[in-house]
Amino acid sequence: MATTHFDYLIVGGGMVADTAARGIREIDADGSIGILSDDVDEPYTRPALSKKLWTDDEFTWEKVPLGTADDTGADIRLRTRATAVRPEAHEVDADGETYSYGKLLLATGGHPVPLPIDDRSGGERALTFRTAADYRRLRALSEEVERIAVVGGGYIGSELAAALVQNGVDTVLIHTGAVLGDAVFPAALAERFEKLFRDAGVEIVAGSKVEAGEADADGIRLALEGGGEVRADAVVSGLGIEVATDLAEAAGIAVDDGVVVDAQLRSSVDDVWAAGDVASYPDRLLGRRRVEHVDNAHEMGRAVGRNLAGAAEPYTHTPYYYSAVFGIRYEAVGTLDSSLATVEDWIDADRGVVYYLDDDRVVGVLLWNVEDARDAARSVLAEADTLTRDDLVGRIR
């Protein structure tokens, strides 16, 4: 069996692969780059799948692909699933072929959590949501059927419910909380957040977990824990991802809620790095963590690409995440957990900052319709040991 060699081999075809390839090219203009992707599309801007493609008529499909191959010269192998990594041999097996590498990046991300239902529709009426192909299928369904259920009240589930209802779909959102957003927002803010959805026409089924159900060509039935059911023409899961660490674990690479990396994003074995959703890294402000958001994909991808090419630079960026629904945009840095103590600082009725405190120390900052303040939020986290509650009010404007 012939072996194909790349100076830099990337396993995973998401946004990290794109920014890593660009990071490599900042230092090494000529080294060969291979990307093994089990997707059917070359790297694309994933946030658009649940945001702008649904709500911005000027953001059309041609703006979604990132142009990775054209811009970096990377050889992208689509529909190619890596099945084994052999670090000592510097080899990766994928779909019956072997690839050798000089440096390897694991950017395997995660797999969407499926619903516990009997799907006899072949995936036509019961969807997970992660890829551009998932978007295309859900978009087509939104034009073919009347009623779609969304399961999950996190940022993906809430964005999908908002997207669907704004495109004329009878939408029901099923989530486990008492109020939508109550796991992350203070109680009053969660009530305001849920009201946005109710006012838009979303039916909300709160305090409910899907425990079983079935889907076929005629529609879906979801059985809820504790009794009750929801019927619709289709269902999409917005329950997040299961991090894809199986390759690393089988290869003997250290794993603990993700592939464990150091400040330069190096794994526990030589010549193997990890980045993006799959990487557990030491954040300079917040300690070891794993982040599943686009800002981290951009910044960590570029950093790891440069390090693959020899930069030997620590990753010092503390990423933020954001969501946008019904005309509001919120951004967050650090830990948002409604069980923590909070300090709310409202600039006016529609704009404000919420600080999350653990043992009187700020560990997270929520920016609600507050623009251009992410660096200010990071500064608060950097100075958390010296700030009192009184110092926080008026700090960010």
C-alpha positions, 0 to 999 in steps of 0.5 A, a space after each residue: 500500500 502506497 504512503 502519501 507524505 505531507 510535511 504538515 498533516 491535519 486531521 479534521 476539516 473545519 475552521 481550525 484546519 483553515 486557520 492552521 494552514 494559513 498559520 503555517 504559510 505565515 512561516 513556511 511558504 513551501 512545505 506540503 500541507 495535507 488535510 484529511 476531512 470526513 466532511 463533504 465540503 471544504 472548510 467553511 465558516 460554521 457560525 453562518 449555518 445557524 445565524 446569517 444564512 437564515 437572517 441576512 439576505 445579503 449573506 449568500 452561500 458563496 460567502 461560506 467557503 473559506 478558500 483554504 486550498 486556493 489560498 494555502 495550497 493545501 491538499 484537502 482529502 474530503 470524505 476521508 475518515 482517519 482511523 488510526 494514528 501511529 506517532 512513533 511511525 509518524 503515520 495516519 491511516 485513513 480509509 485504506 490509505 496511509 499518510 506519513 507526516 513531519 508534524 501532525 495536527 489533531 483538529 477532530 472537533 466533535 460529533 453532534 449528540 443524537 436524539 434517543 429515537 428510532 429514526 426510520 426516516 433515514 435521517 430525512 426527518 431527524 437531524 443533528 446539526 453540525 455541518 454544511 450538509 446538515 444546514 442544507 437539509 434543514 433549510 430544505 425541510 424548512 421549505 417543505 414542512 410546516 412544523 419542526 421541533 428543536 431539542 436543546 436550549 443552549 446557544 445552537 438550539 436557541 439559534 436554530 429555533 430563532 432561525 426557523 421561526 423567522 423563516 415562517 416555520 411553526 417551531 417548538 423548542 424543547 429544553 430541560 431548564 425551567 426558563 430558556 437560558 436559566 443555566 447561564 443568565 441571571 433569572 430576570 435576564 433569562 425571563 427576558 431572553 425566553 420572552 423574545 422567543 415566545 413573542 416571535 411565536 416559538 412554542 417552548 416546552 420547558 423542563 423536558 428531556 426527550 427520552 424516546 421517540 420515532 421518526 418516519 417519512 410522515 413525521 416525528 413523535 418525541 416521548 418526554 421524560 415524565 410523560 407527555 409527547 411532542 409531534 412535528 414534521 421533523 426534529 433537529 438536535 441542538 444538544 451540543 457535541 461529544 468531543 472526538 478524542 478516540 484517535 488520540 486515546 487509541 494512539 496513547 496520547 494524553 486525554 482529559 476532557 479533550 486532548 491535553 496540550 501545553 501552552 504551545 498546543 503540543 500534545 503529550 507525544 512528539 510532533 503531534 499538536 491539537 487545537 480547536 474544540 478537541 484541545 484542553 489547553 492552559 488559558 493564561 487567565 482562566 486555567 485549563 479549559 476546552 472551548 468550542 467556539 469560533 473565536 478559539 478556532 480562529 486564534 488557536 488555529 493560527 497559533 498552532 499552525 505557526 507552531 507546527 512551522 517552528 514558531 514555538 510561541 505560547 497561545 495567550 488568547 482568551 477566546 470569547 463566544 457570542 450568539 445573536 437572536 431576534 436583534 440582540 447580540 450577547 458575547 461572553 468571556 470566561 465562565 457563565 454559570 447562573 449558580 454563581 454570584 453575579 453583579 449586574 451593571 445595566 447601561 440602559 434597558 437594553 444594554 448591560 454587563 453581568 459579572 460572574 463571581 466565584 468566591 468573590 473573584 470574577 470568572 466570567 463576563 457577559 456583554 449584553 448588546 455591548 459592543 467593542 468591549 471584549 478586551 475590557 472584559 479580558 482586562 477584568 478577568 486579568 485583574 480579578 484578584 484585585 477587584 471588588 464588587 464596587 469596582 465592577 459597576 461602571 467599569 465597562 461601557 
